[in-house]
């Protein structure tokens, strides 16, 4: 099993862990912000969905255009690990507004819909990454204004770190009540 398989397992396990924690959640708790001007649990789940949903088309486009370049350079070393950039004090947390949740207390959806959306999106992520040669994924790059030039393996890992950041927020919200 390679690093991409490990990352895909982590993507699934951390998502399912949060769904298990929220198994008995009420609609009130799902959509109630912990404090004014902060996102509710439902909004955090939708935000996580929106980040992955907006980046995957870009990842697929880059793959379609540049996987042959990755193939030619597959023997070059590549990065597979990155520190959790979301835990670094200098990380600009204010950029979250770019993926502002579509759902809220004023526009709620059932918890089951949030679950289905995230599972379906993560299944698409898995379908994209599974079976691809890591040596090629590691030599195909995207550009991100915050992270710079990053390969498709590191791109996946950053998305997983992002999900975990907000899953940790959700755990704190649930444990307060």
PyMOL CGO cylinders between C-alpha atoms (Angstrom):
from pymol import cmd
from pymol.cgo import CYLINDER

trace = [
    CYLINDER, 0.00, 0.00, 0.00, 1.38, 3.40, -0.95, 0.3, 1, 1, 1, 1, 1, 1,
    CYLINDER, 1.38, 3.40, -0.95, 1.11, 6.84, 0.56, 0.3, 1, 1, 1, 1, 1, 1,
    CYLINDER, 1.11, 6.84, 0.56, -1.87, 7.79, -1.64, 0.3, 1, 1, 1, 1, 1, 1,
    CYLINDER, -1.87, 7.79, -1.64, -3.77, 4.73, -0.40, 0.3, 1, 1, 1, 1, 1, 1,
    CYLINDER, -3.77, 4.73, -0.40, -2.91, 5.73, 3.17, 0.3, 1, 1, 1, 1, 1, 1,
    CYLINDER, -2.91, 5.73, 3.17, -4.18, 9.25, 2.53, 0.3, 1, 1, 1, 1, 1, 1,
    CYLINDER, -4.18, 9.25, 2.53, -7.41, 7.99, 1.00, 0.3, 1, 1, 1, 1, 1, 1,
    CYLINDER, -7.41, 7.99, 1.00, -7.98, 5.75, 4.02, 0.3, 1, 1, 1, 1, 1, 1,
    CYLINDER, -7.98, 5.75, 4.02, -7.35, 8.75, 6.29, 0.3, 1, 1, 1, 1, 1, 1,
    CYLINDER, -7.35, 8.75, 6.29, -9.80, 10.86, 4.27, 0.3, 1, 1, 1, 1, 1, 1,
    CYLINDER, -9.80, 10.86, 4.27, -12.50, 8.22, 4.75, 0.3, 1, 1, 1, 1, 1, 1,
    CYLINDER, -12.50, 8.22, 4.75, -11.75, 7.33, 8.37, 0.3, 1, 1, 1, 1, 1, 1,
    CYLINDER, -11.75, 7.33, 8.37, -11.70, 10.89, 9.70, 0.3, 1, 1, 1, 1, 1, 1,
    CYLINDER, -11.70, 10.89, 9.70, -14.97, 11.67, 7.87, 0.3, 1, 1, 1, 1, 1, 1,
    CYLINDER, -14.97, 11.67, 7.87, -16.70, 8.56, 9.17, 0.3, 1, 1, 1, 1, 1, 1,
    CYLINDER, -16.70, 8.56, 9.17, -15.39, 9.24, 12.68, 0.3, 1, 1, 1, 1, 1, 1,
    CYLINDER, -15.39, 9.24, 12.68, -17.05, 12.66, 12.71, 0.3, 1, 1, 1, 1, 1, 1,
    CYLINDER, -17.05, 12.66, 12.71, -20.28, 11.22, 11.28, 0.3, 1, 1, 1, 1, 1, 1,
    CYLINDER, -20.28, 11.22, 11.28, -20.30, 8.64, 14.08, 0.3, 1, 1, 1, 1, 1, 1,
    CYLINDER, -20.30, 8.64, 14.08, -19.80, 11.38, 16.66, 0.3, 1, 1, 1, 1, 1, 1,
    CYLINDER, -19.80, 11.38, 16.66, -22.73, 13.31, 15.17, 0.3, 1, 1, 1, 1, 1, 1,
    CYLINDER, -22.73, 13.31, 15.17, -24.98, 10.27, 14.79, 0.3, 1, 1, 1, 1, 1, 1,
    CYLINDER, -24.98, 10.27, 14.79, -27.65, 11.55, 17.19, 0.3, 1, 1, 1, 1, 1, 1,
    CYLINDER, -27.65, 11.55, 17.19, -27.33, 15.27, 16.38, 0.3, 1, 1, 1, 1, 1, 1,
    CYLINDER, -27.33, 15.27, 16.38, -30.45, 17.39, 16.41, 0.3, 1, 1, 1, 1, 1, 1,
    CYLINDER, -30.45, 17.39, 16.41, -31.20, 19.92, 13.69, 0.3, 1, 1, 1, 1, 1, 1,
    CYLINDER, -31.20, 19.92, 13.69, -30.96, 22.67, 16.29, 0.3, 1, 1, 1, 1, 1, 1,
    CYLINDER, -30.96, 22.67, 16.29, -27.41, 21.72, 17.25, 0.3, 1, 1, 1, 1, 1, 1,
    CYLINDER, -27.41, 21.72, 17.25, -26.45, 21.08, 13.62, 0.3, 1, 1, 1, 1, 1, 1,
    CYLINDER, -26.45, 21.08, 13.62, -27.31, 24.63, 12.56, 0.3, 1, 1, 1, 1, 1, 1,
    CYLINDER, -27.31, 24.63, 12.56, -26.72, 26.59, 15.78, 0.3, 1, 1, 1, 1, 1, 1,
    CYLINDER, -26.72, 26.59, 15.78, -23.51, 28.65, 15.63, 0.3, 1, 1, 1, 1, 1, 1,
    CYLINDER, -23.51, 28.65, 15.63, -21.41, 28.23, 18.80, 0.3, 1, 1, 1, 1, 1, 1,
    CYLINDER, -21.41, 28.23, 18.80, -21.11, 32.02, 19.05, 0.3, 1, 1, 1, 1, 1, 1,
    CYLINDER, -21.11, 32.02, 19.05, -22.37, 34.80, 16.81, 0.3, 1, 1, 1, 1, 1, 1,
    CYLINDER, -22.37, 34.80, 16.81, -20.53, 35.16, 13.49, 0.3, 1, 1, 1, 1, 1, 1,
    CYLINDER, -20.53, 35.16, 13.49, -19.01, 31.66, 13.67, 0.3, 1, 1, 1, 1, 1, 1,
    CYLINDER, -19.01, 31.66, 13.67, -20.10, 28.73, 11.56, 0.3, 1, 1, 1, 1, 1, 1,
    CYLINDER, -20.10, 28.73, 11.56, -22.32, 25.95, 12.86, 0.3, 1, 1, 1, 1, 1, 1,
    CYLINDER, -22.32, 25.95, 12.86, -21.48, 22.26, 12.58, 0.3, 1, 1, 1, 1, 1, 1,
    CYLINDER, -21.48, 22.26, 12.58, -23.57, 21.97, 9.42, 0.3, 1, 1, 1, 1, 1, 1,
    CYLINDER, -23.57, 21.97, 9.42, -21.83, 24.98, 7.92, 0.3, 1, 1, 1, 1, 1, 1,
    CYLINDER, -21.83, 24.98, 7.92, -18.39, 23.55, 8.71, 0.3, 1, 1, 1, 1, 1, 1,
    CYLINDER, -18.39, 23.55, 8.71, -19.33, 20.27, 7.01, 0.3, 1, 1, 1, 1, 1, 1,
    CYLINDER, -19.33, 20.27, 7.01, -20.59, 22.17, 3.97, 0.3, 1, 1, 1, 1, 1, 1,
    CYLINDER, -20.59, 22.17, 3.97, -17.44, 24.32, 3.93, 0.3, 1, 1, 1, 1, 1, 1,
    CYLINDER, -17.44, 24.32, 3.93, -15.28, 21.19, 3.87, 0.3, 1, 1, 1, 1, 1, 1,
    CYLINDER, -15.28, 21.19, 3.87, -17.36, 19.88, 0.99, 0.3, 1, 1, 1, 1, 1, 1,
    CYLINDER, -17.36, 19.88, 0.99, -17.05, 23.13, -0.95, 0.3, 1, 1, 1, 1, 1, 1,
    CYLINDER, -17.05, 23.13, -0.95, -13.26, 23.27, -0.63, 0.3, 1, 1, 1, 1, 1, 1,
    CYLINDER, -13.26, 23.27, -0.63, -12.78, 19.78, -2.08, 0.3, 1, 1, 1, 1, 1, 1,
    CYLINDER, -12.78, 19.78, -2.08, -15.54, 20.32, -4.65, 0.3, 1, 1, 1, 1, 1, 1,
    CYLINDER, -15.54, 20.32, -4.65, -13.82, 23.46, -5.93, 0.3, 1, 1, 1, 1, 1, 1,
    CYLINDER, -13.82, 23.46, -5.93, -10.32, 22.00, -6.08, 0.3, 1, 1, 1, 1, 1, 1,
    CYLINDER, -10.32, 22.00, -6.08, -11.03, 18.63, -7.68, 0.3, 1, 1, 1, 1, 1, 1,
    CYLINDER, -11.03, 18.63, -7.68, -11.97, 20.03, -11.12, 0.3, 1, 1, 1, 1, 1, 1,
    CYLINDER, -11.97, 20.03, -11.12, -8.66, 21.92, -11.13, 0.3, 1, 1, 1, 1, 1, 1,
    CYLINDER, -8.66, 21.92, -11.13, -6.75, 18.79, -10.08, 0.3, 1, 1, 1, 1, 1, 1,
    CYLINDER, -6.75, 18.79, -10.08, -8.45, 16.77, -12.83, 0.3, 1, 1, 1, 1, 1, 1,
    CYLINDER, -8.45, 16.77, -12.83, -7.76, 19.45, -15.44, 0.3, 1, 1, 1, 1, 1, 1,
    CYLINDER, -7.76, 19.45, -15.44, -4.09, 19.62, -14.52, 0.3, 1, 1, 1, 1, 1, 1,
    CYLINDER, -4.09, 19.62, -14.52, -3.90, 15.81, -14.61, 0.3, 1, 1, 1, 1, 1, 1,
    CYLINDER, -3.90, 15.81, -14.61, -5.49, 15.69, -18.05, 0.3, 1, 1, 1, 1, 1, 1,
    CYLINDER, -5.49, 15.69, -18.05, -3.09, 18.24, -19.48, 0.3, 1, 1, 1, 1, 1, 1,
    CYLINDER, -3.09, 18.24, -19.48, 0.12, 17.34, -17.67, 0.3, 1, 1, 1, 1, 1, 1,
    CYLINDER, 0.12, 17.34, -17.67, 0.07, 13.65, -16.73, 0.3, 1, 1, 1, 1, 1, 1,
    CYLINDER, 0.07, 13.65, -16.73, 2.30, 12.99, -19.76, 0.3, 1, 1, 1, 1, 1, 1,
    CYLINDER, 2.30, 12.99, -19.76, 4.85, 15.42, -18.30, 0.3, 1, 1, 1, 1, 1, 1,
    CYLINDER, 4.85, 15.42, -18.30, 4.56, 13.56, -14.99, 0.3, 1, 1, 1, 1, 1, 1,
    CYLINDER, 4.56, 13.56, -14.99, 5.14, 10.33, -16.90, 0.3, 1, 1, 1, 1, 1, 1,
    CYLINDER, 5.14, 10.33, -16.90, 8.32, 11.70, -18.47, 0.3, 1, 1, 1, 1, 1, 1,
    CYLINDER, 8.32, 11.70, -18.47, 9.61, 12.86, -15.07, 0.3, 1, 1, 1, 1, 1, 1,
    CYLINDER, 9.61, 12.86, -15.07, 8.39, 9.92, -13.02, 0.3, 1, 1, 1, 1, 1, 1,
    CYLINDER, 8.39, 9.92, -13.02, 11.95, 9.01, -11.99, 0.3, 1, 1, 1, 1, 1, 1,
    CYLINDER, 11.95, 9.01, -11.99, 12.48, 12.35, -10.27, 0.3, 1, 1, 1, 1, 1, 1,
    CYLINDER, 12.48, 12.35, -10.27, 12.10, 12.48, -6.50, 0.3, 1, 1, 1, 1, 1, 1,
    CYLINDER, 12.10, 12.48, -6.50, 8.92, 14.09, -5.21, 0.3, 1, 1, 1, 1, 1, 1,
    CYLINDER, 8.92, 14.09, -5.21, 7.39, 15.17, -1.96, 0.3, 1, 1, 1, 1, 1, 1,
    CYLINDER, 7.39, 15.17, -1.96, 4.63, 13.14, -0.32, 0.3, 1, 1, 1, 1, 1, 1,
    CYLINDER, 4.63, 13.14, -0.32, 4.51, 14.68, 3.14, 0.3, 1, 1, 1, 1, 1, 1,
    CYLINDER, 4.51, 14.68, 3.14, 3.88, 18.22, 4.31, 0.3, 1, 1, 1, 1, 1, 1,
    CYLINDER, 3.88, 18.22, 4.31, 3.46, 19.76, 7.73, 0.3, 1, 1, 1, 1, 1, 1,
    CYLINDER, 3.46, 19.76, 7.73, -0.08, 20.63, 8.72, 0.3, 1, 1, 1, 1, 1, 1,
    CYLINDER, -0.08, 20.63, 8.72, -0.12, 24.13, 7.29, 0.3, 1, 1, 1, 1, 1, 1,
    CYLINDER, -0.12, 24.13, 7.29, -3.42, 24.92, 8.99, 0.3, 1, 1, 1, 1, 1, 1,
    CYLINDER, -3.42, 24.92, 8.99, -1.76, 24.61, 12.41, 0.3, 1, 1, 1, 1, 1, 1,
    CYLINDER, -1.76, 24.61, 12.41, 0.99, 27.09, 11.60, 0.3, 1, 1, 1, 1, 1, 1,
    CYLINDER, 0.99, 27.09, 11.60, 0.47, 30.41, 13.40, 0.3, 1, 1, 1, 1, 1, 1,
    CYLINDER, 0.47, 30.41, 13.40, 1.13, 32.47, 10.28, 0.3, 1, 1, 1, 1, 1, 1,
    CYLINDER, 1.13, 32.47, 10.28, -1.43, 30.67, 8.12, 0.3, 1, 1, 1, 1, 1, 1,
    CYLINDER, -1.43, 30.67, 8.12, -4.07, 33.14, 6.86, 0.3, 1, 1, 1, 1, 1, 1,
    CYLINDER, -4.07, 33.14, 6.86, -7.26, 31.65, 8.30, 0.3, 1, 1, 1, 1, 1, 1,
    CYLINDER, -7.26, 31.65, 8.30, -9.30, 34.54, 6.88, 0.3, 1, 1, 1, 1, 1, 1,
    CYLINDER, -9.30, 34.54, 6.88, -9.38, 32.91, 3.41, 0.3, 1, 1, 1, 1, 1, 1,
    CYLINDER, -9.38, 32.91, 3.41, -12.22, 30.58, 4.42, 0.3, 1, 1, 1, 1, 1, 1,
    CYLINDER, -12.22, 30.58, 4.42, -14.74, 33.10, 3.13, 0.3, 1, 1, 1, 1, 1, 1,
    CYLINDER, -14.74, 33.10, 3.13, -13.87, 31.86, -0.36, 0.3, 1, 1, 1, 1, 1, 1,
    CYLINDER, -13.87, 31.86, -0.36, -15.79, 28.68, 0.46, 0.3, 1, 1, 1, 1, 1, 1,
    CYLINDER, -15.79, 28.68, 0.46, -18.66, 30.22, 2.40, 0.3, 1, 1, 1, 1, 1, 1,
    CYLINDER, -18.66, 30.22, 2.40, -21.26, 27.56, 3.22, 0.3, 1, 1, 1, 1, 1, 1,
    CYLINDER, -21.26, 27.56, 3.22, -24.39, 27.45, 1.12, 0.3, 1, 1, 1, 1, 1, 1,
    CYLINDER, -24.39, 27.45, 1.12, -26.42, 26.05, 4.00, 0.3, 1, 1, 1, 1, 1, 1,
    CYLINDER, -26.42, 26.05, 4.00, -27.21, 27.75, 7.30, 0.3, 1, 1, 1, 1, 1, 1,
    CYLINDER, -27.21, 27.75, 7.30, -29.86, 28.09, 9.98, 0.3, 1, 1, 1, 1, 1, 1,
    CYLINDER, -29.86, 28.09, 9.98, -31.82, 30.15, 7.42, 0.3, 1, 1, 1, 1, 1, 1,
    CYLINDER, -31.82, 30.15, 7.42, -31.20, 27.61, 4.66, 0.3, 1, 1, 1, 1, 1, 1,
    CYLINDER, -31.20, 27.61, 4.66, -30.84, 24.26, 6.44, 0.3, 1, 1, 1, 1, 1, 1,
    CYLINDER, -30.84, 24.26, 6.44, -30.66, 20.81, 4.93, 0.3, 1, 1, 1, 1, 1, 1,
    CYLINDER, -30.66, 20.81, 4.93, -31.02, 17.46, 6.70, 0.3, 1, 1, 1, 1, 1, 1,
    CYLINDER, -31.02, 17.46, 6.70, -27.88, 15.97, 8.19, 0.3, 1, 1, 1, 1, 1, 1,
    CYLINDER, -27.88, 15.97, 8.19, -28.33, 12.99, 5.85, 0.3, 1, 1, 1, 1, 1, 1,
    CYLINDER, -28.33, 12.99, 5.85, -27.89, 15.31, 2.86, 0.3, 1, 1, 1, 1, 1, 1,
    CYLINDER, -27.89, 15.31, 2.86, -24.58, 16.62, 4.25, 0.3, 1, 1, 1, 1, 1, 1,
    CYLINDER, -24.58, 16.62, 4.25, -23.43, 13.04, 4.81, 0.3, 1, 1, 1, 1, 1, 1,
    CYLINDER, -23.43, 13.04, 4.81, -24.37, 11.97, 1.28, 0.3, 1, 1, 1, 1, 1, 1,
    CYLINDER, -24.37, 11.97, 1.28, -22.67, 14.99, -0.28, 0.3, 1, 1, 1, 1, 1, 1,
    CYLINDER, -22.67, 14.99, -0.28, -19.38, 14.46, 1.54, 0.3, 1, 1, 1, 1, 1, 1,
    CYLINDER, -19.38, 14.46, 1.54, -19.34, 10.70, 1.00, 0.3, 1, 1, 1, 1, 1, 1,
    CYLINDER, -19.34, 10.70, 1.00, -20.09, 11.12, -2.69, 0.3, 1, 1, 1, 1, 1, 1,
    CYLINDER, -20.09, 11.12, -2.69, -17.43, 13.78, -3.16, 0.3, 1, 1, 1, 1, 1, 1,
    CYLINDER, -17.43, 13.78, -3.16, -14.83, 11.77, -1.27, 0.3, 1, 1, 1, 1, 1, 1,
    CYLINDER, -14.83, 11.77, -1.27, -15.74, 8.73, -3.39, 0.3, 1, 1, 1, 1, 1, 1,
    CYLINDER, -15.74, 8.73, -3.39, -15.00, 10.88, -6.46, 0.3, 1, 1, 1, 1, 1, 1,
    CYLINDER, -15.00, 10.88, -6.46, -11.66, 11.88, -4.93, 0.3, 1, 1, 1, 1, 1, 1,
    CYLINDER, -11.66, 11.88, -4.93, -10.89, 8.21, -4.31, 0.3, 1, 1, 1, 1, 1, 1,
    CYLINDER, -10.89, 8.21, -4.31, -11.90, 7.26, -7.85, 0.3, 1, 1, 1, 1, 1, 1,
    CYLINDER, -11.90, 7.26, -7.85, -9.59, 9.91, -9.25, 0.3, 1, 1, 1, 1, 1, 1,
    CYLINDER, -9.59, 9.91, -9.25, -6.54, 8.96, -7.17, 0.3, 1, 1, 1, 1, 1, 1,
    CYLINDER, -6.54, 8.96, -7.17, -6.90, 5.18, -6.97, 0.3, 1, 1, 1, 1, 1, 1,
    CYLINDER, -6.90, 5.18, -6.97, -4.86, 3.19, -9.44, 0.3, 1, 1, 1, 1, 1, 1,
    CYLINDER, -4.86, 3.19, -9.44, -2.73, 6.12, -10.55, 0.3, 1, 1, 1, 1, 1, 1,
    CYLINDER, -2.73, 6.12, -10.55, 1.01, 5.68, -10.33, 0.3, 1, 1, 1, 1, 1, 1,
    CYLINDER, 1.01, 5.68, -10.33, 2.38, 7.67, -7.38, 0.3, 1, 1, 1, 1, 1, 1,
    CYLINDER, 2.38, 7.67, -7.38, 5.55, 8.45, -9.30, 0.3, 1, 1, 1, 1, 1, 1,
    CYLINDER, 5.55, 8.45, -9.30, 3.43, 10.27, -11.86, 0.3, 1, 1, 1, 1, 1, 1,
    CYLINDER, 3.43, 10.27, -11.86, 1.08, 11.93, -9.34, 0.3, 1, 1, 1, 1, 1, 1,
    CYLINDER, 1.08, 11.93, -9.34, 4.17, 13.17, -7.52, 0.3, 1, 1, 1, 1, 1, 1,
    CYLINDER, 4.17, 13.17, -7.52, 5.47, 14.82, -10.68, 0.3, 1, 1, 1, 1, 1, 1,
    CYLINDER, 5.47, 14.82, -10.68, 2.28, 16.59, -11.77, 0.3, 1, 1, 1, 1, 1, 1,
    CYLINDER, 2.28, 16.59, -11.77, 1.94, 20.00, -10.16, 0.3, 1, 1, 1, 1, 1, 1,
    CYLINDER, 1.94, 20.00, -10.16, -0.75, 22.56, -9.45, 0.3, 1, 1, 1, 1, 1, 1,
    CYLINDER, -0.75, 22.56, -9.45, -0.18, 26.11, -8.38, 0.3, 1, 1, 1, 1, 1, 1,
    CYLINDER, -0.18, 26.11, -8.38, -1.93, 27.53, -5.35, 0.3, 1, 1, 1, 1, 1, 1,
    CYLINDER, -1.93, 27.53, -5.35, -1.48, 31.16, -4.24, 0.3, 1, 1, 1, 1, 1, 1,
    CYLINDER, -1.48, 31.16, -4.24, -0.96, 30.10, -0.61, 0.3, 1, 1, 1, 1, 1, 1,
    CYLINDER, -0.96, 30.10, -0.61, 1.00, 26.89, -1.04, 0.3, 1, 1, 1, 1, 1, 1,
    CYLINDER, 1.00, 26.89, -1.04, 2.86, 27.59, -4.26, 0.3, 1, 1, 1, 1, 1, 1,
    CYLINDER, 2.86, 27.59, -4.26, 3.75, 24.74, -6.60, 0.3, 1, 1, 1, 1, 1, 1,
    CYLINDER, 3.75, 24.74, -6.60, 2.55, 21.46, -5.11, 0.3, 1, 1, 1, 1, 1, 1,
    CYLINDER, 2.55, 21.46, -5.11, 2.19, 18.00, -6.58, 0.3, 1, 1, 1, 1, 1, 1,
    CYLINDER, 2.19, 18.00, -6.58, -1.07, 16.10, -6.65, 0.3, 1, 1, 1, 1, 1, 1,
    CYLINDER, -1.07, 16.10, -6.65, -0.14, 13.91, -3.67, 0.3, 1, 1, 1, 1, 1, 1,
    CYLINDER, -0.14, 13.91, -3.67, 0.58, 16.92, -1.47, 0.3, 1, 1, 1, 1, 1, 1,
    CYLINDER, 0.58, 16.92, -1.47, -2.60, 18.56, -2.77, 0.3, 1, 1, 1, 1, 1, 1,
    CYLINDER, -2.60, 18.56, -2.77, -4.59, 15.60, -1.45, 0.3, 1, 1, 1, 1, 1, 1,
    CYLINDER, -4.59, 15.60, -1.45, -2.81, 15.77, 1.90, 0.3, 1, 1, 1, 1, 1, 1,
    CYLINDER, -2.81, 15.77, 1.90, -3.53, 19.48, 2.30, 0.3, 1, 1, 1, 1, 1, 1,
    CYLINDER, -3.53, 19.48, 2.30, -7.24, 18.80, 1.67, 0.3, 1, 1, 1, 1, 1, 1,
    CYLINDER, -7.24, 18.80, 1.67, -7.20, 16.13, 4.36, 0.3, 1, 1, 1, 1, 1, 1,
    CYLINDER, -7.20, 16.13, 4.36, -5.52, 18.51, 6.80, 0.3, 1, 1, 1, 1, 1, 1,
    CYLINDER, -5.52, 18.51, 6.80, -8.20, 21.09, 6.02, 0.3, 1, 1, 1, 1, 1, 1,
    CYLINDER, -8.20, 21.09, 6.02, -11.00, 18.61, 6.71, 0.3, 1, 1, 1, 1, 1, 1,
    CYLINDER, -11.00, 18.61, 6.71, -9.33, 17.59, 9.98, 0.3, 1, 1, 1, 1, 1, 1,
    CYLINDER, -9.33, 17.59, 9.98, -9.01, 21.21, 11.12, 0.3, 1, 1, 1, 1, 1, 1,
    CYLINDER, -9.01, 21.21, 11.12, -12.77, 21.66, 10.93, 0.3, 1, 1, 1, 1, 1, 1,
    CYLINDER, -12.77, 21.66, 10.93, -13.55, 18.18, 12.22, 0.3, 1, 1, 1, 1, 1, 1,
    CYLINDER, -13.55, 18.18, 12.22, -11.54, 19.17, 15.31, 0.3, 1, 1, 1, 1, 1, 1,
    CYLINDER, -11.54, 19.17, 15.31, -13.64, 22.35, 15.55, 0.3, 1, 1, 1, 1, 1, 1,
    CYLINDER, -13.64, 22.35, 15.55, -16.78, 20.20, 15.41, 0.3, 1, 1, 1, 1, 1, 1,
    CYLINDER, -16.78, 20.20, 15.41, -15.48, 17.89, 18.16, 0.3, 1, 1, 1, 1, 1, 1,
    CYLINDER, -15.48, 17.89, 18.16, -14.90, 20.93, 20.39, 0.3, 1, 1, 1, 1, 1, 1,
    CYLINDER, -14.90, 20.93, 20.39, -18.42, 22.21, 19.67, 0.3, 1, 1, 1, 1, 1, 1,
    CYLINDER, -18.42, 22.21, 19.67, -20.01, 18.85, 20.48, 0.3, 1, 1, 1, 1, 1, 1,
    CYLINDER, -20.01, 18.85, 20.48, -17.98, 18.37, 23.65, 0.3, 1, 1, 1, 1, 1, 1,
    CYLINDER, -17.98, 18.37, 23.65, -19.03, 21.79, 25.01, 0.3, 1, 1, 1, 1, 1, 1,
    CYLINDER, -19.03, 21.79, 25.01, -22.66, 20.74, 25.21, 0.3, 1, 1, 1, 1, 1, 1,
]
cmd.load_cgo(trace, "trace")
